Amino acid sequence: MAGKNLVLVLVAHQGYIRHPENEDDYVAENNLLFSAISQTYLPLLAMLRRLEADGVPFTLSLVLSPPLCALLDDPVIQRQYIDWLDARIALGEKECARCKDDAAMLGTAETTIAQYRQQKIDFTETYAQNLLQQFAEFARKGYLELLATAGSYAFFPHYADMTEVLNAQVEAGLYAHRQYFGRLSEGFWLPYMGYADGVEKILRSYGINYTILDTAALLFSQDMPETGVFAPVRSPHSLVLFGRDYATPHDIKGENGCMHNGVYKNLNKDIGFDLDAGALGDVFASGTARVATGYRYWAKSGEAYDADKACAQAEQDAAQFVAAKKAKLEQASALLGDKDASLFCVFDAALFGQEWAEGLDFLESVLRHADGITFVGGAQLTERQFSLPKMTPYPSAACGAGYGENLLDSTNGWMLRYTRKMCERMVDLAGRFPDDTGLKARLLNLGAKELMIAQGGEWAVMLHDGRFPEYVKERFRRSIAAFIAVFDSLGSNTVSTEWLTQVEREDTLFPWMNYRIFSKKK
């Protein structure tokens, strides 16, 4: 009997937002990461522990970008997160007193504060503040397949004509992956699934065996595969290519997607925005921006939130999701001549917890009720790598209207001319100073690091979406200014060691950075 394989891919990324000093000035920006830890990463680890304890067989694919890993591995960020939890626990105690006369609200408040308390225990005691080690351990046991990705999550099509730049992004990403997880990865996640001609050659040159592309990359190709997205194919350089299931995002987040059911928690109704500032002193310093606290009492229907109803609905939605994917796989298998059929369902990790409170309940139920489906990783489907049919993918992406338009429009297009000029200069510098050491090497390494920070695709996305636009512009321009200072210092053969040390201390991303990754390959 033909197999039916479902590959669930969770993609987690965070821009390099780090502020060890003047924390009160960056409450909203820091909240992005801390909310993700509490709502997605810690609950995800808890889910994996439950599934392992119950002997549920599965493999889940996970992408953790290098900037996110750097933040999770940073002792300063870890200390800030513990303080963040303490503030919400203190607020929760006040909330329990405030809601004592409303049974429904009191129950939700008690549940929320209990979750924060458990998360503090898990983070500080169970995991010893090292979440990356926990993910690596689940990968070692086979429950996770960790995919590598680009060094700073740059959108590859923007640099498709700059081979050295793409080489540097791939090399930095692979090195970071090995540093954080102690192993190499067979798969490589292209940020935003951005594909352009020549990318597959670069990936293969670094030993990558497969990647995942948008549906259009396969179906719009002149040599479109007969198997569509239900079986792997390979590029002319024998990089295995999988196409994602186009329907999955619509099943969950579309106009009629399951996450919009009225019984689910309304994440927009948070006391951080509803209560008077005086009642929120434990979370917000005077004069700082308001952020979500996690204390939310209402369902999307407008009624009081009922956790039991929401959980039951998540199980029902999970059963429908599995049934729909199984039916699609069965139909594909029949058309393939009863051969194995595979389907890649790709999710932004933020969906599970940050965008949909019951998202991880849904995911856990999906994994528990396979119903004839096998949950595998992409590496398990590449055994026939060199006998797969060849095809040339069509340039595409999984954002905008399919070509990454939101990453280059009137809101953010001005950024690319700066990063491309920095790229040209960095490649030139790597060629002109191939063997330098000491202060010059430190300068060059800093320049390479600031270039990579500026290349991060999240800055363009945040500007397009209108999220913290002033902060994004300031953060981007800071990296540009630092790179220009490096370039001028090398040109004048002078450097302020005080300035250099200060910037190195502020931007601790990639402490192992070697500027020579931008050198032309011979």
C-alpha positions, 0 to 999 in steps of 0.5 A: 500500500502506498505511503501518505507522508505529511511534512509539517514545517514550522519557521521561527525567525526574529530580527536582531533586536537587542537592548541591554541598556535603556530597557524601558525605552524599548519595551514594545520591541523587546516584547516581540521576542519575550512573547514568542518565548512564552507563547510559542517556544516554551509551549512547543517544548512542553508539547514535544515532551508530552508527545514523547512521554506518550510514545507518539511517533512523529517527526516535525521540521523546525527552522530556527534562524541564526538571529533568533538563536543568537538572542535565545543564547544571550545571557543578557536576553535571558535575564531580561526575559526572567524579569519580564516573567516576574512582572507578569506574575506580579500583575497576575496576582493583582488581576486575580484580586481584581477579578475575584467576583467574576468566576469566568474571568478569575479562572482565566486569570488564574490559568494565565498566572499559573502558566507564567509561573510554570514557564519561569520554572521550566526556563530557569530550572528544567531547561537551565535557560538553554532552549536551544539545547532542548531543541537539539536534544529532540532533534537527536531523538528524531522528533525534530528535523532542524533545517538550516537557513541563511545567516541573517534571513536575507531575501536571496533574489535581491542578491541573485547577481552577487554570488559572493554575498549568497555564499556568505549568507549560506556559509554563515547560516550553516556555521551558526546551525552547527554552532548552536545544534552541533550537527549539519543539516540536510535541508536548507530553508530559503528565507521567504522561500525566495528562489532565483536562478543559480541558488540551487548551485550554491546550496549544492556546493555547500553539501545541502541536499534539499530545499522547499519552494513555493508551489509556483516554483514547480507548477509554473516551470517550463518543465513542470513535474508530472507529480506536481507538489506530491513527490520530490524532484531535483534541480539540474544540480541534483538539489532535491526540491519540494513544493509546499501545499498552497492550501494550508495557509488558507485552511488556517488563516484564510477568510474562512480559516479555522483559527477565526472560530468565535470560541477561540481567544481574542488576542486583541483584547488584552488588559495591557491596552484596556486597563488604566495605566495605573493598574499596569505599573508592574509591566509598564514603566511610566511613559513607556509604550503599552504592550500585551500582557497575556491576560485576555478574558474574551473569545472572538465571539465577544463572550467570556473565554471558555478554555474547555470549549476552545480546546474541544474546537481545536481538536475538531479543527485538527481532525478536519485538517488531517482528514482533508490532507489525507484525502488529498494524499490518497487522491494524489497517490492514486494518480501517481500509480499508487506510489508514495505521496508527500505533502509539505505544510509550512507554517510561521511558528508565530501562528502557534501561540502568538497569532492563535492562542490554541494553535499548539493545541491544534498542532498537538491534536494533529500529531496525535491523530495521524489516521493513516498519515506518517509525519516525516521530515524532508530528509527521509524523502531524499533517498532516491536523490539522483534518480528523481526527475529533473526540472528548473524551478520558476523564480518565486517566493512565498510572500507578496503575490508570490514574488516578494513584492512586499519586500521591495515597495514604496515603504522599504525600497530605499533600503536595498540600494544601501545593502547592495552598495555595502555588499559591493564594498564588503566583497572588495574589502575581503579581496583587498585585505585577505590576510589581515589580523589584529585591529584591521581584522576586527574592523572587517569582521564588524563590517561583515556583521553589520552588513548581515544585520542590515540584510535581514529581510525582517526590516523590510517586512516590518516597514511594509506592515507598519510595525515599529517603522521609526525603530526599524529605520533607526536600527537599519541606519545604525548598521549602515553608519557602522559599516561606513565608519569601518570602510572609512577607517580602513581607507584612512588607516585609523580606527577608534578602538573605543568606538570599535569595542562599543559597537562590538559590545552592542551587536554580539551577533556572530561572535565568530564572524570571519569577513573572508566568507565574502571573498571570491571563491577560486 
